[in-house]
């Protein structure tokens, strides 16, 4: 019979070696081209290519009857209100017929504390004000940690072979976000004058608006091939000007300073001009007992006890109860979801790129970026695509468009990212210029915040698994608990 014959077929396993995939290089040459480049030209190249990448992914989608509003949107955007997702939302508006609605899907696991909820509300208001003719719908998806853990086995099965705590946090956030079962945010309560003024205060506090606008309008900074200008900018911007005399033969890279107590490099901005281990020992009174300071606290390393005047300082984010903006229950019908994966890898959005630059200058930065790009498919894309598509939605990635990447590769590295400038300005610098070009004021100065941190699932999961957020190890293998 057919069943008996099929059961006798030999089954063998054929491993798929990683070497069959070509290593993707962010830039065509090993040595970054740091020649002066017109910042306006760079911004226009990125704007045009990214706009076309979005257009490719939002056109020719079968639309439901537009006269039946209950059918909802056909396009959704995983929306944190940050730089990447807000730029995608603005560009999507330019390429979708104005009578179509666009779902902005925001996930959080603590609506009162999640930073991504607040930035999504702010950017939602700004998009509605910039494009009043468009029906943007902010879909708020609130999930409890208990509900996330109730689905943990299923989610871990989806993201396999990724199996760390960080993978679970990211996979859970994407799975619940793509389920898109929540409620619509009301627009009117978010436009109260006092609240709009508070948004502006937050924007100013986060971006130092006047200086940031001046810096971005005069970028990129011309950097010489030998990195001399880069070193001077590091000294000015990253506060690495002080040096320590030492008779040791260990050399200190240009523009960096050694720890005041050992041969390691100090952390810029440390209250004690020390590296992390020495700073911790100082705050524990185990090092330099003769040191006389009024406060044993370092805000950079987060060591010591924070004094009351710092604990009670004015917050830099708005806190709103969901009851203020909660609207009708809503489940998105979008079959296509735009996701911002690739923006940080290709335009230098991660904080660790600054470390790579400090230790290896521009070559070190480029090598670190290229390493992330070469493993993007196995670390991120499989996990994320399976988490999203499980709900019958297709994830599309404009920042991974081949023409967009080709345009980036034609722009000198220091015109794409400039880590000699502070966070919120130099990282993904060219994309921030695109946001300015689009008229977006509230998102272009925001710093990178990963979905697991912005949604607050990582913090809650870490407390449950490790006892505290500080003790958490994101790369630890996630051990399934017995039910």
PASEPA-414517 format. One record per residue (C-alpha): residue number from 0; residue in one letter; x, y, z. Coordinates in nm, 4 decimals, m for minus. Example, Ala and Ser with C-alpha at 12.3 -4.5 7.8 and 13.67 -1.06 7.14 Angstrom:
# residues 2
[0 'A' [1.2300 m0.4500 0.7800]] [1 'S' [1.3670 m0.1060 0.7140]] 
//
This chain:
# residues 483
[0 'X' [0.0000 0.0000 0.0000]] [1 'X' [0.0973 0.3636 m0.0300]] [2 'X' [0.1201 0.4027 0.3464]] [3 'X' [0.3575 0.1091 0.3840]] [4 'X' [0.5774 0.2284 0.1009]] [5 'X' [0.5970 0.5796 0.2368]] [6 'X' [0.6915 0.4577 0.5828]] [7 'X' [0.9863 0.2633 0.4424]] [8 'X' [1.1457 0.5647 0.2762]] [9 'X' [1.4895 0.6356 0.4214]] [10 'X' [1.5207 0.9574 0.6193]] [11 'X' [1.8543 1.1299 0.6541]] [12 'X' [1.9687 1.4606 0.7983]] [13 'X' [2.1718 1.6961 0.5822]] [14 'X' [2.3286 1.9819 0.7829]] [15 'X' [2.3284 2.3199 0.6147]] [16 'X' [2.6707 2.4734 0.6744]] [17 'X' [2.6852 2.8462 0.7368]] [18 'X' [2.9614 2.8751 0.4782]] [19 'X' [2.7113 2.8416 0.1933]] [20 'X' [2.5925 3.1928 0.2670]] [21 'X' [2.8122 3.4775 0.1427]] [22 'X' [2.9262 3.7194 0.4076]] [23 'X' [2.7387 4.0420 0.3511]] [24 'X' [2.9557 4.3503 0.3763]] [25 'X' [2.8034 4.6821 0.4739]] [26 'X' [3.0571 4.8722 0.2676]] [27 'X' [3.2384 4.7757 m0.0510]] [28 'X' [3.5876 4.8334 0.0866]] [29 'X' [3.7540 4.7331 0.4120]] [30 'X' [3.8748 5.0857 0.4839]] [31 'X' [3.5812 5.3258 0.5240]] [32 'X' [3.5722 5.6226 0.2881]] [33 'X' [3.5887 5.9215 0.5214]] [34 'X' [3.6248 6.1896 0.2587]] [35 'X' [3.4079 6.5037 0.2895]] [36 'X' [3.0599 6.4432 0.1515]] [37 'X' [2.7628 6.6728 0.1060]] [38 'X' [2.5216 6.5906 0.3877]] [39 'X' [2.2235 6.7080 0.1840]] [40 'X' [2.3149 6.4688 m0.0962]] [41 'X' [2.3499 6.1802 0.1507]] [42 'X' [2.0122 6.2560 0.3067]] [43 'X' [1.8462 6.2795 m0.0354]] [44 'X' [1.9967 5.9469 m0.1452]] [45 'X' [1.8712 5.7724 0.1672]] [46 'X' [1.5317 5.9424 0.1510]] [47 'X' [1.4724 5.8468 m0.2124]] [48 'X' [1.5877 5.4860 m0.1782]] [49 'X' [1.4024 5.4260 0.1492]] [50 'X' [1.0875 5.5867 0.0126]] [51 'X' [1.1015 5.3545 m0.2873]] [52 'X' [1.1648 5.0562 m0.0578]] [53 'X' [0.8488 5.1404 0.1375]] [54 'X' [0.6534 5.1966 m0.1840]] [55 'X' [0.7483 4.8484 m0.3046]] [56 'X' [0.6074 4.6948 0.0101]] [57 'X' [0.2780 4.8848 0.0471]] [58 'X' [0.1494 4.8925 m0.3098]] [59 'X' [m0.0352 4.6196 m0.4994]] [60 'X' [m0.1874 4.4830 m0.1788]] [61 'X' [m0.5452 4.3560 m0.2242]] [62 'X' [m0.7667 4.6051 m0.0431]] [63 'X' [m1.1044 4.5350 0.1138]] [64 'X' [m1.4115 4.7448 0.0392]] [65 'X' [m1.3194 5.0923 0.1595]] [66 'X' [m1.6858 5.1739 0.2257]] [67 'X' [m1.6936 4.9179 0.5063]] [68 'X' [m1.4851 5.0745 0.7806]] [69 'X' [m1.5179 4.7648 0.9987]] [70 'X' [m1.2858 4.5772 0.7651]] [71 'X' [m0.9990 4.7881 0.8997]] [72 'X' [m0.6524 4.8514 0.7615]] [73 'X' [m0.4597 4.6278 0.5275]] [74 'X' [m0.1203 4.7687 0.6286]] [75 'X' [0.0230 4.7795 0.9777]] [76 'X' [0.3508 4.9031 1.1231]] [77 'X' [0.5129 4.7663 1.4377]] [78 'X' [0.5249 5.1038 1.6056]] [79 'X' [0.7290 5.2153 1.9057]] [80 'X' [0.7103 5.5851 1.8223]] [81 'X' [1.0883 5.5898 1.7817]] [82 'X' [1.2919 5.7059 1.4866]] [83 'X' [1.2692 5.3975 1.2633]] [84 'X' [0.8991 5.3197 1.2938]] [85 'X' [0.7847 5.6817 1.2730]] [86 'X' [0.9839 5.7423 0.9551]] [87 'X' [0.8300 5.4253 0.8079]] [88 'X' [0.4832 5.5502 0.9036]] [89 'X' [0.5409 5.8878 0.7376]] [90 'X' [0.6745 5.7281 0.4194]] [91 'X' [0.3876 5.4788 0.4130]] [92 'X' [0.1465 5.7722 0.4169]] [93 'X' [0.3098 5.9093 0.1020]] [94 'X' [0.2477 5.5882 m0.0942]] [95 'X' [m0.0910 5.4658 0.0237]] [96 'X' [m0.4183 5.6165 m0.1051]] [97 'X' [m0.5383 5.8740 0.1432]] [98 'X' [m0.8722 5.7003 0.1997]] [99 'X' [m0.6976 5.3940 0.3423]] [100 'X' [m0.6253 5.3699 0.7126]] [101 'X' [m0.2891 5.2648 0.8532]] [102 'X' [m0.2537 5.0677 1.1755]] [103 'X' [0.0282 5.1639 1.4124]] [104 'X' [0.0664 4.8646 1.6445]] [105 'X' [0.2276 4.9258 1.9826]] [106 'X' [0.3009 4.6476 2.2290]] [107 'X' [0.3746 4.6906 2.5988]] [108 'X' [0.3707 4.4777 2.9106]] [109 'X' [0.3234 4.7663 3.1522]] [110 'X' [0.1313 5.0589 2.9997]] [111 'X' [0.2129 5.2885 3.2909]] [112 'X' [0.5895 5.2441 3.2738]] [113 'X' [0.6704 5.1277 2.9210]] [114 'X' [0.8718 5.4003 2.7430]] [115 'X' [0.7530 5.2764 2.4043]] [116 'X' [0.3914 5.3446 2.4961]] [117 'X' [0.4639 5.7072 2.5713]] [118 'X' [0.6746 5.7663 2.2617]] [119 'X' [0.4094 5.5942 2.0491]] [120 'X' [0.1422 5.8293 2.1838]] [121 'X' [0.3591 6.1337 2.1164]] [122 'X' [0.4521 6.0282 1.7636]] [123 'X' [0.0920 5.9265 1.6918]] [124 'X' [m0.0218 6.2796 1.7765]] [125 'X' [0.2518 6.4291 1.5611]] [126 'X' [0.1636 6.2106 1.2621]] [127 'X' [m0.2039 6.3047 1.2945]] [128 'X' [m0.1091 6.6721 1.3032]] [129 'X' [0.1302 6.6468 1.0085]] [130 'X' [m0.1114 6.4456 0.7960]] [131 'X' [m0.4645 6.5284 0.9179]] [132 'X' [m0.6171 6.3720 0.6075]] [133 'X' [m0.4858 6.0275 0.7010]] [134 'X' [m0.6664 5.7876 0.9341]] [135 'X' [m0.3768 5.6666 1.1468]] [136 'X' [m0.4957 5.4145 1.4046]] [137 'X' [m0.2790 5.3562 1.7101]] [138 'X' [m0.3504 4.9995 1.8193]] [139 'X' [m0.2499 4.9586 2.1840]] [140 'X' [m0.1736 4.5970 2.2721]] [141 'X' [m0.1444 4.5545 2.6493]] [142 'X' [m0.0235 4.2170 2.7723]] [143 'X' [0.0475 4.0972 3.1244]] [144 'X' [0.3544 3.8944 3.2069]] [145 'X' [0.1255 3.6134 3.3218]] [146 'X' [m0.0325 3.5955 2.9761]] [147 'X' [0.3112 3.5947 2.8146]] [148 'X' [0.4234 3.3051 3.0365]] [149 'X' [0.1026 3.1183 2.9581]] [150 'X' [0.2210 3.1059 2.5943]] [151 'X' [0.5906 3.0562 2.6673]] [152 'X' [0.6183 2.6965 2.5449]] [153 'X' [0.4458 2.7804 2.2200]] [154 'X' [0.6591 3.0926 2.1648]] [155 'X' [0.9812 2.9089 2.2475]] [156 'X' [0.8841 2.6479 1.9911]] [157 'X' [0.8352 2.9186 1.7295]] [158 'X' [1.1688 3.0872 1.7852]] [159 'X' [1.3716 2.7628 1.8092]] [160 'X' [1.6705 2.7259 1.7793]] [161 'X' [1.7019 3.0681 1.9445]] [162 'X' [1.6683 2.9891 2.3155]] [163 'X' [1.8000 3.2691 2.5363]] [164 'X' [1.6117 3.4980 2.7720]] [165 'X' [1.6601 3.7837 2.5289]] [166 'X' [1.5173 3.5739 2.2470]] [167 'X' [1.2109 3.4900 2.4555]] [168 'X' [1.1552 3.8574 2.5372]] [169 'X' [1.1870 3.9669 2.1747]] [170 'X' [0.9856 3.6742 2.0395]] [171 'X' [0.7060 3.7344 2.2914]] [172 'X' [0.6877 4.1041 2.2115]] [173 'X' [0.6704 4.0369 1.8371]] [174 'X' [0.4206 3.7518 1.8722]] [175 'X' [0.1732 3.9523 2.0788]] [176 'X' [0.2276 4.2647 1.8693]] [177 'X' [0.1541 4.0790 1.5467]] [178 'X' [m0.1549 3.9255 1.7062]] [179 'X' [m0.2630 4.2924 1.7230]] [180 'X' [m0.5511 4.2347 1.9626]] [181 'X' [m0.6014 4.5457 2.1732]] [182 'X' [m0.7814 4.8777 2.1597]] [183 'X' [m0.7631 5.2002 1.9623]] [184 'X' [m0.6116 5.5069 2.1262]] [185 'X' [m0.8356 5.8114 2.1284]] [186 'X' [m0.6732 6.1066 1.9600]] [187 'X' [m0.8591 6.3960 2.1240]] [188 'X' [m0.7525 6.3359 2.4869]] [189 'X' [m0.3900 6.3289 2.3725]] [190 'X' [m0.4119 6.6792 2.2257]] [191 'X' [m0.4831 6.8617 2.5511]] [192 'X' [m0.2679 7.1799 2.5546]] [193 'X' [m0.0978 7.0903 2.8819]] [194 'X' [m0.0084 6.7480 2.7477]] [195 'X' [0.1279 6.8918 2.4238]] [196 'X' [0.3434 7.1302 2.6262]] [197 'X' [0.4709 6.8337 2.8278]] [198 'X' [0.5604 6.6516 2.5050]] [199 'X' [0.7662 6.9545 2.4063]] [200 'X' [0.9427 6.9538 2.7443]] [201 'X' [1.0310 6.5879 2.7040]] [202 'X' [1.1534 6.6472 2.3504]] [203 'X' [1.3756 6.9339 2.4660]] [204 'X' [1.5114 6.7348 2.7608]] [205 'X' [1.5897 6.4323 2.5485]] [206 'X' [1.7415 6.6020 2.2478]] [207 'X' [1.8686 6.9416 2.3631]] [208 'X' [1.6741 7.0723 2.0673]] [209 'X' [1.8665 7.3850 1.9738]] [210 'X' [2.2146 7.2335 1.9805]] [211 'X' [2.0962 6.9121 1.8159]] [212 'X' [1.9255 7.0966 1.5337]] [213 'X' [2.2393 7.3034 1.4785]] [214 'X' [2.4611 6.9944 1.4717]] [215 'X' [2.2398 6.8038 1.2320]] [216 'X' [2.2039 7.1010 1.0000]] [217 'X' [2.5818 7.1217 0.9699]] [218 'X' [2.6590 6.7520 0.9282]] [219 'X' [2.8478 6.5593 0.8190]] [220 'X' [3.1766 6.6606 0.9753]] [221 'X' [3.4697 6.6128 0.7405]] [222 'X' [3.6952 6.3434 0.8810]] [223 'X' [4.0387 6.2718 0.7486]] [224 'X' [4.1475 5.9235 0.6456]] [225 'X' [4.3985 5.8996 0.9285]] [226 'X' [4.1315 5.9780 1.1876]] [227 'X' [4.2945 6.2878 1.3377]] [228 'X' [3.9742 6.4887 1.3261]] [229 'X' [3.7815 6.1946 1.4639]] [230 'X' [4.0083 6.1775 1.7661]] [231 'X' [3.9621 6.5457 1.8437]] [232 'X' [3.5866 6.5061 1.8165]] [233 'X' [3.5976 6.2118 2.0541]] [234 'X' [3.7779 6.4301 2.3035]] [235 'X' [3.5197 6.7075 2.2716]] [236 'X' [3.2041 6.4992 2.2588]] [237 'X' [3.2704 6.1906 2.4697]] [238 'X' [3.4511 6.3737 2.7492]] [239 'X' [3.7773 6.1875 2.7098]] [240 'X' [4.0041 6.4859 2.7541]] [241 'X' [4.1688 6.4079 3.0864]] [242 'X' [4.4741 6.1838 3.0808]] [243 'X' [4.6592 5.9976 3.3528]] [244 'X' [5.0345 5.9921 3.3748]] [245 'X' [5.1672 5.6384 3.3887]] [246 'X' [5.5075 5.4794 3.3594]] [247 'X' [5.3534 5.1635 3.2200]] [248 'X' [5.4495 5.0519 2.8725]] [249 'X' [5.0806 4.9902 2.7909]] [250 'X' [4.9831 5.2512 2.5317]] [251 'X' [4.6589 5.4449 2.5431]] [252 'X' [4.4747 5.4977 2.2137]] [253 'X' [4.4561 5.8598 2.0970]] [254 'X' [4.1665 6.0514 2.2471]] [255 'X' [4.1198 5.8091 2.5389]] [256 'X' [4.2187 5.8210 2.9044]] [257 'X' [4.3225 5.5532 3.1463]] [258 'X' [4.1417 5.4779 3.4676]] [259 'X' [4.2775 5.6756 3.7615]] [260 'X' [4.3373 5.3543 3.9564]] [261 'X' [4.4425 5.0878 3.7063]] [262 'X' [4.5541 5.0375 3.3457]] [263 'X' [4.2066 4.9958 3.2016]] [264 'X' [4.0343 5.2728 3.0076]] [265 'X' [3.8062 5.4905 3.2126]] [266 'X' [3.4404 5.5244 3.1233]] [267 'X' [3.3682 5.8745 2.9856]] [268 'X' [3.1607 6.0697 3.2354]] [269 'X' [3.2406 5.8468 3.5343]] [270 'X' [3.2142 6.0489 3.8556]] [271 'X' [3.5504 5.9127 3.9698]] [272 'X' [3.7308 5.9028 3.6322]] [273 'X' [3.7517 5.5279 3.6667]] [274 'X' [3.6713 5.2056 3.4876]] [275 'X' [3.3671 5.0034 3.5924]] [276 'X' [3.5363 4.7677 3.8462]] [277 'X' [3.7257 5.0492 4.0169]] [278 'X' [3.4175 5.2715 4.0258]] [279 'X' [3.2204 4.9939 4.1949]] [280 'X' [3.4945 4.9422 4.4555]] [281 'X' [3.5069 5.3155 4.5278]] [282 'X' [3.1311 5.3272 4.5889]] [283 'X' [3.1706 5.0225 4.8178]] [284 'X' [3.4480 5.2101 5.0082]] [285 'X' [3.6947 4.9338 4.9152]] [286 'X' [3.9251 5.1541 4.7081]] [287 'X' [4.0899 5.4872 4.7844]] [288 'X' [3.9592 5.5323 5.1423]] [289 'X' [4.1232 5.8762 5.1550]] [290 'X' [3.8935 6.0023 4.8808]] [291 'X' [3.6705 6.2796 5.0128]] [292 'X' [3.3468 6.3197 4.8179]] [293 'X' [3.0010 6.4236 4.9297]] [294 'X' [2.8208 6.1583 4.7285]] [295 'X' [2.9392 5.8050 4.6533]] [296 'X' [2.7336 5.7641 4.3400]] [297 'X' [2.8154 5.7355 3.9689]] [298 'X' [2.5325 5.7883 3.7242]] [299 'X' [2.7315 5.6428 3.4330]] [300 'X' [2.8120 5.3071 3.5941]] [301 'X' [2.5011 5.3123 3.8164]] [302 'X' [2.7140 5.2394 4.1228]] [303 'X' [2.6414 5.3542 4.4751]] [304 'X' [2.3249 5.4974 4.6281]] [305 'X' [2.1487 5.7671 4.4318]] [306 'X' [2.1041 6.0808 4.6442]] [307 'X' [1.7585 6.2259 4.7034]] [308 'X' [1.8142 6.5298 4.4824]] [309 'X' [1.8864 6.2984 4.1885]] [310 'X' [1.6117 6.0521 4.2744]] [311 'X' [1.3515 6.3291 4.2838]] [312 'X' [1.4657 6.5068 3.9722]] [313 'X' [1.2128 6.5919 3.7034]] [314 'X' [1.1171 6.2956 3.4891]] [315 'X' [1.1926 6.2971 3.1181]] [316 'X' [0.8889 6.0976 3.0138]] [317 'X' [0.5157 6.1433 3.0294]] [318 'X' [0.3138 5.8981 3.2352]] [319 'X' [m0.0485 5.8497 3.1357]] [320 'X' [m0.3096 5.6090 3.2583]] [321 'X' [m0.4513 5.4018 2.9707]] [322 'X' [m0.7987 5.5039 3.0911]] [323 'X' [m0.7326 5.8510 2.9486]] [324 'X' [m0.6870 5.7379 2.5898]] [325 'X' [m0.8472 5.3928 2.5838]] [326 'X' [m1.0917 5.3574 2.2937]] [327 'X' [m1.2916 5.0749 2.1435]] [328 'X' [m1.1640 4.7188 2.1315]] [329 'X' [m0.9870 4.6501 1.8044]] [330 'X' [m0.8030 4.3723 1.6286]] [331 'X' [m0.6040 4.4734 1.3240]] [332 'X' [m0.6920 4.3057 0.9961]] [333 'X' [m0.3660 4.4121 0.8338]] [334 'X' [m0.2076 4.1287 0.6383]] [335 'X' [0.1194 4.3132 0.5823]] [336 'X' [0.3324 4.4473 0.8680]] [337 'X' [0.6288 4.6786 0.8144]] [338 'X' [0.9150 4.6108 1.0539]] [339 'X' [1.2228 4.8263 1.1159]] [340 'X' [1.4773 4.5442 1.1323]] [341 'X' [1.8086 4.6379 0.9710]] [342 'X' [1.8114 5.0097 1.0468]] [343 'X' [2.0472 4.9749 1.3433]] [344 'X' [2.2821 4.7304 1.1719]] [345 'X' [2.3170 4.9310 0.8513]] [346 'X' [2.3178 5.2818 0.9997]] [347 'X' [2.5018 5.2345 1.3288]] [348 'X' [2.2244 5.2412 1.5868]] [349 'X' [2.3670 5.0154 1.8570]] [350 'X' [2.5560 5.1501 2.1574]] [351 'X' [2.8264 4.8856 2.1230]] [352 'X' [2.9374 5.0526 1.8007]] [353 'X' [3.0744 5.3350 2.0124]] [354 'X' [3.2906 5.0848 2.1988]] [355 'X' [3.4128 4.9415 1.8687]] [356 'X' [3.5011 5.2917 1.7545]] [357 'X' [3.6879 5.3756 2.0759]] [358 'X' [3.9040 5.0668 2.0420]] [359 'X' [3.9432 5.0490 1.6654]] [360 'X' [3.8479 5.3886 1.5223]] [361 'X' [3.6495 5.3830 1.1968]] [362 'X' [3.7863 5.0478 1.0821]] [363 'X' [3.6762 4.8892 1.4093]] [364 'X' [3.3323 5.0438 1.3749]] [365 'X' [3.2902 4.9132 1.0222]] [366 'X' [3.4040 4.5631 1.1133]] [367 'X' [3.1573 4.5480 1.4026]] [368 'X' [2.8723 4.6635 1.1784]] [369 'X' [2.9657 4.4133 0.9082]] [370 'X' [2.9759 4.1339 1.1663]] [371 'X' [2.6214 4.2144 1.2797]] [372 'X' [2.4972 4.2246 0.9213]] [373 'X' [2.6564 3.8910 0.8342]] [374 'X' [2.4697 3.7157 1.1161]] [375 'X' [2.1438 3.9092 1.0901]] [376 'X' [1.9687 3.6263 0.9057]] [377 'X' [2.0464 3.3615 1.1669]] [378 'X' [2.0172 3.5719 1.4836]] [379 'X' [1.7144 3.7855 1.4035]] [380 'X' [1.5242 3.7231 1.0845]] [381 'X' [1.4206 3.3604 1.1338]] [382 'X' [1.3042 3.4184 1.4895]] [383 'X' [1.1215 3.7413 1.4084]] [384 'X' [0.9594 3.6212 1.0873]] [385 'X' [0.8200 3.3074 1.2521]] [386 'X' [0.6869 3.5073 1.5471]] [387 'X' [0.5021 3.7470 1.3172]] [388 'X' [0.3811 3.5107 1.0469]] [389 'X' [0.2270 3.2760 1.3030]] [390 'X' [m0.0765 3.5069 1.3007]] [391 'X' [m0.1123 3.4957 0.9237]] [392 'X' [0.0608 3.8292 0.8655]] [393 'X' [0.3550 3.8925 0.6378]] [394 'X' [0.6514 4.0843 0.7745]] [395 'X' [0.8210 4.3163 0.5271]] [396 'X' [1.1507 4.4893 0.5928]] [397 'X' [1.2125 4.8185 0.4053]] [398 'X' [1.5535 4.8702 0.5680]] [399 'X' [1.6721 4.5421 0.4133]] [400 'X' [1.5762 4.6451 0.0611]] [401 'X' [1.8664 4.5724 m0.1747]] [402 'X' [1.8477 4.9076 m0.3530]] [403 'X' [1.8365 5.0897 m0.0209]] [404 'X' [2.1434 4.9018 0.1010]] [405 'X' [2.3194 4.9753 m0.2271]] [406 'X' [2.2505 5.3475 m0.1817]] [407 'X' [2.3925 5.3352 0.1707]] [408 'X' [2.7070 5.1629 0.0444]] [409 'X' [2.7738 5.4600 m0.1859]] [410 'X' [2.7751 5.7070 0.1040]] [411 'X' [3.0887 5.7557 0.3180]] [412 'X' [3.0579 5.5917 0.6565]] [413 'X' [3.0894 5.9144 0.8536]] [414 'X' [2.7918 6.0584 0.6639]] [415 'X' [2.5773 5.7613 0.7657]] [416 'X' [2.6802 5.7411 1.1311]] [417 'X' [2.9081 5.9561 1.3439]] [418 'X' [2.9687 5.8044 1.6855]] [419 'X' [3.1887 6.0970 1.7835]] [420 'X' [2.8617 6.2809 1.8412]] [421 'X' [2.6370 6.2034 2.1356]] [422 'X' [2.3615 5.9427 2.1276]] [423 'X' [2.0437 6.0642 1.9686]] [424 'X' [2.2430 6.2623 1.7104]] [425 'X' [2.5349 6.0655 1.5690]] [426 'X' [2.3824 5.7169 1.5668]] [427 'X' [2.1750 5.6631 1.2501]] [428 'X' [2.2636 6.0226 1.1717]] [429 'X' [2.1481 6.0182 0.8102]] [430 'X' [1.8098 5.8710 0.9072]] [431 'X' [1.7636 6.1503 1.1613]] [432 'X' [1.8203 6.3967 0.8801]] [433 'X' [1.5518 6.2168 0.6794]] [434 'X' [1.3144 6.2528 0.9758]] [435 'X' [1.3858 6.6238 0.9878]] [436 'X' [1.3226 6.6469 0.6152]] [437 'X' [0.9820 6.4842 0.6707]] [438 'X' [0.8967 6.7409 0.9387]] [439 'X' [0.9123 6.4949 1.2302]] [440 'X' [1.0187 6.6794 1.5451]] [441 'X' [0.9557 6.4402 1.8320]] [442 'X' [1.1284 6.1257 1.7104]] [443 'X' [1.4492 6.2301 1.5360]] [444 'X' [1.6346 6.2969 1.8617]] [445 'X' [1.5281 5.9809 2.0447]] [446 'X' [1.7917 5.7242 2.1357]] [447 'X' [1.7782 5.3615 2.0319]] [448 'X' [1.5629 5.1451 2.2583]] [449 'X' [1.5193 4.7756 2.1812]] [450 'X' [1.1652 4.6337 2.1807]] [451 'X' [1.2271 4.4098 2.4828]] [452 'X' [1.3292 4.7117 2.6912]] [453 'X' [1.0842 4.9653 2.5522]] [454 'X' [0.7894 4.7323 2.6041]] [455 'X' [0.9137 4.6408 2.9541]] [456 'X' [0.8895 4.2644 2.9054]] [457 'X' [1.2625 4.2179 2.9646]] [458 'X' [1.2529 4.3968 3.2996]] [459 'X' [0.9565 4.1979 3.4302]] [460 'X' [1.0840 3.8677 3.2950]] [461 'X' [1.4301 3.9318 3.4403]] [462 'X' [1.2887 3.9987 3.7859]] [463 'X' [1.0922 3.6765 3.7676]] [464 'X' [1.3807 3.4648 3.6396]] [465 'X' [1.6843 3.6208 3.8104]] [466 'X' [1.5366 3.7981 4.1127]] [467 'X' [1.6264 4.1452 3.9856]] [468 'X' [1.6833 4.3256 3.6598]] [469 'X' [2.0473 4.4002 3.7442]] [470 'X' [2.1309 4.0313 3.7872]] [471 'X' [1.9812 3.9342 3.4530]] [472 'X' [2.1874 3.7742 3.1781]] [473 'X' [2.0156 3.8141 2.8434]] [474 'X' [2.2338 3.5515 2.6762]] [475 'X' [2.1548 3.2871 2.9380]] [476 'X' [1.9706 2.9850 2.8011]] [477 'X' [1.6018 3.0012 2.8823]] [478 'X' [1.5130 2.6972 3.0950]] [479 'X' [1.1524 2.5863 3.0585]] [480 'X' [0.9834 2.5504 3.3954]] [481 'X' [0.7835 2.2401 3.4727]] [482 'X' [0.4096 2.3025 3.4657]] 
//
